[in-house]
Amino acid sequence: MNEDDDLPPSAMEELDDMAQENRKQPENDTDVTVEIFDGVRGQDGSPVDPVRLQAEDSFCFRCHKDVPCWNECCHGADITLTPMDILRLARHFDITSREVLERYTVPAMWDKADLPVAKLKMSGADGKGACHFMTDDGCSVYENRPATCRYYPLGLASVKMKGADDKDEFFFLVKETHCSGHKETKEQTVAGFREEQGLEAYDDVNRGWMDILMKMASWNVLGGPWGQRLTPQTQKMFFMVSTDVDSLRRFVFETKFLETYEIDPEAVEVLREDDEILMKLGFDWMKNILFNEPTIGMKENVLQASISKARNEMGAT
């Protein structure tokens, strides 16, 4: 996104109209399996070990400078940046999230969900060169490296069966033929590896984003929520919420958002400064808009006005 792509003030009204339409629809929840951080970077067969791993399960893996494949996985990597990735890189370089997008990413569509995402830019005319953060000594942004890099060689999958209240999350191993890290003898549990890689803070912010991608991937077989294709405006809003925290903050504080939704006054003050909580709010709002999930509530007077509007449109008295 560039400056010309800022959402107009009418964006909220348009999306709220969509939300009201969604509230007239019956709930629909289909079976779904989505692998978000699969870590697959090559075309060398099927590197995914189909065994489900839980937090207490163990595996052997270690990556270090003396392995024969050192830095090989940092070439031509297909990495979708998560919302937390963009926040951390912005802080690392002391730039805005939008500048991270402009300097280090290319726009893409996550086809399964028909939603826009940002991919990490690789060097080379064909995009198969080295990651721009790679050095001979390893990753130059290691403390703030993307979640996909942190997860490797694990993949994270999320499954929600029809009628179930909760999702079932599990992990699996990715074993690419070039990777010598699997030959190392360091044994660790999934939980220990996740703690070592600092993944909980990433997953805490990214989970709402993943939920939206997962549900849209499931519903996309129907053409979008309740059979409707997402509008370009809705896709644009999702991208803004996912990647541009400064624009999201302007949207919350400079439109009718706070006049429309019930947000605790103390929370409002936190939202002025806390990027992670602001993004969580953004994902809750998108879930409400897209799927009519009760993740955020409208103020009573606004809700009543919306109901009256809907009744009038349906010809009710």
N, C-alpha and C positions, 0 to 999 in steps of 0.2 A: 504494500500500500504506500502511496505517496500522499502529500498534503492535499492534492485534489480529490483524494478518495475519502475524505472525512464524511461521515454520515450526516445527512441533513437533519434538521429538527423533526421532520415528518417521519423519520425512521421508526421512532417508538410507536407513533399512532398506527402506522402500517402493520407493525408486528403485533401490537395489541389487538388489531382487527383479526389477525390470523389466530391469536390466542383465543379470542371469543368464538371464532368458528370452530376451533379445535374442541372447545368445551361442549359443543353440541354433539360431538362424535362419541360413539361407544369406545371403550378401551379395547386395545388390540395389542397383544403381546405374543410374539412368536419365539420359537426356539432360536438360539443364537450362540455361535462360538466365534470369538474374534481374538486373533493373536495380534497384540499391539506391538510389543517389543520382541519380534521374532529373531532379530540379530542376523538374519540371513543376508550375506553380502555377495555371494558368488553364484555361479551357475554350475556348481560341481555336484549335480545329482540332488539327492534329498538329505540335507545335513541334519534334519530335525529328528532327534531320538523321541519316538512316540510315547515314552514312558512318562506318566504324570508324576511330578515331584511335589511333595508337601514341604513345609518349613523345616521339619525335623530330618528329612532325607539328606543323604550325603553324596558328594561327588568329588572327583579329583580334578583340579585345574590350577594352573598358576601361569601368569604372563609376566615376563621380565625381559630385560635387555639381551640376555644371552640365549633366548630361544631362537631357533633358526628362522622363524617366521616373523621376527620382530618388525613391527610397523606395516606388515603386509596387509593386514585387515583395515588399515587406514587409507587405502587406495580404492577409489571407485565405490565407496560405501554409500548405500542407499539409506539415509538416515532422516526420518521425519522428526523435526524438532518439536518437543512437547512445550506446553506453556511455561513450565518451570525451567526448561532448558534456556528459553529466551530471556527469562528474568535473570537467571544466573550469569549468562553471557553478557547481558547489558551491564550488570554490576561489575563483572570482571574487567570490562573495557571502559567503564565509567561513561557509557553512552546510553541513549534511549533504546527501548525495544524496537522502535521503528528503524533506528540506525542499524541494529543487528540484522533486521530483515534485509535492508538495502545492501549491506556489505557482505553478508555471509550466507544468504539463502537464495533459493530459487522457488517461485510459486509452483504449486502442484495441486492436483485433485486426488483425494483419497477415494478412489473410484467405488470401493465397496459401500461407502456412505454418501457419495455424491457431495462431499464437503471439502472446502479448500484447506490446505495445510502448507507449511513451510518446510522445504527440504534443505539440508545442509549442503552448501555448494562445494563441489570438488574442483580441483584444478584440472587443466587440460582442455583442449577444444572439445573433446567428446565427453567431458565430465568423468573420465575414468582415472584421472590423476590422483595425486595425494590430497588429503584433507589439508585445508589452509592452516590448520592448527598443529600439523605434524612437524616435528623436528627430529634430528638424529637421536636425540635423547628421549624422545617420546612426545607426549601431548603437551603443548605449551599452555593449555587451559585445563590441565588435569583436575585441579580442585573444583572446576566448574564445568566439567565435560558433560555432554548430553546423556540422558537417561539410557538410551540404547547402548552407548559405550559402557556405561556402568553395569548394565545388566549382563552383557556378554560374558560367558557363553550361555547364560540362561535366557529363556524366552518366558514371557508372561502371557497367560491366556485367561480369559474370563468367559464363563458360561452362565447363562440364565435360562432356565427351562420355563416353558409356558406354565403359568400358574404359580410359579415359585416367587416368594417374596424377596429372596436374597440371591446374589450372584455367587457362583462357585469359582474362586480364583485358584489357579494352580500354575506350576512352572514346568518347564521341560528343558532339556539340554540341546544346544546347537553344536554339532560336531562337523565343522568344515574340514575338508581333506588337507588343506594347507596348514591348519592350526596345530602347532606342537604343544600348546598349553595343556591339552588333555593327557599328554604323556607324563606330565609332572606328577609327583607323588603327594603333593599337598592336598590333604583331604579336609573338607569343610562341609558344614550343613548349609542348606539353602538360607536359613535364617541368619547364620553367621556371615555368609557371603553378602547378604543384603545389608546387614549392619556395617560391615567393613566398607562397602561401596557407598554408604550414605543414601540408600534408596528410599527410605521411609519418607523423608522430607519431600522428595520428588513425587512419590506416589500420592501423598496427601493432597498436593495441589492438582496433580494431573488426573486424579480419579474421576472428577466430574466431566472433564474433557473426554476421557476414555469411555465413560458411560454414554455420552451423546454419540460418539462414533460407533459404539457397539450397537446401540438401539437403531440408529439410522441404517447401519449395515443390514440389520435384520429386516427393517421395514422397507428397505430400498427395493426389495423384490416386489413390493406392492406399488412402487412408484413414489415412495415417500410416505410421510405420516397420513394415514387414512387414504392412501392411494393418490395423494397430491405430490407433485414435484415441488421441491423447494424453490422459492423465487431467488433471483440473483441478490435481492436485498437481504434476504434471510441468510444466504451463504456468506455475504459480505459481513453481516453482523457477527456470525459465528467466527469468522476469521479475525475480526477486530477483538472480540472477547478473548480469543485464544492467544493472540500474538502481540497486542498493542495495549499495554496496561494504562498508558497515559491517555489514549483516546477513550478507553473504557471509563477512566475516572472522570473525564470531561462529560461523557455521556450520562453518568450517574448524577453528577452535581450540576450540570448545566442544562438539563432537559427537565421534563416533568416527572422523572423517574421517582424521586423521593416524595412527590405529591401523590403518586399513584400507588406505591407499594408500602406495606407496613414494615418499616425498618426501625429497630430500636434506636433511640437518640444516641445512646452510648456507642452503639455499633457504627452509627454514621460518622462519629469522630474517628473511630479506628480506621474506617474505610478511607479516610483522607490520607492516611500515611502507610497503611499496611497493604502492600501489593498482593501478597498471597491470599489474604482474606477477601480482597476486592475481586480477584479472579474467581474464587469459589462462589461468591455472590453472582458473578456473571454467568457461571455455568448453571447455578440453580435457576436463574432467570430464563436462560435458554431452554432448560428442561421444561419449565412451566409453559413457555411460548410454544415449543415444538410438540410436547407430548402431554400437556395438561397435567403434569405432575405437581402435587401440592408442595413444591419446594420453596415457594415464596407467595405471600398473600397480598391481594389487593386491599387497599383501604375500603372500608364499608361503603362510604358514599360513592366511590369510584365503581365498586362492584355493582351497586344497585343501579347506577347510571348505565353500566354496560349491559346488565340484564334487561333493563327497559329498552335499550337500543336493540338488543337481539330480539325481544318480543315484538317490537314494532316492525322489524325487518321480516319477521315470520308472519305478520298480519294478525298477531294476537292482540287482545284488548285487556 
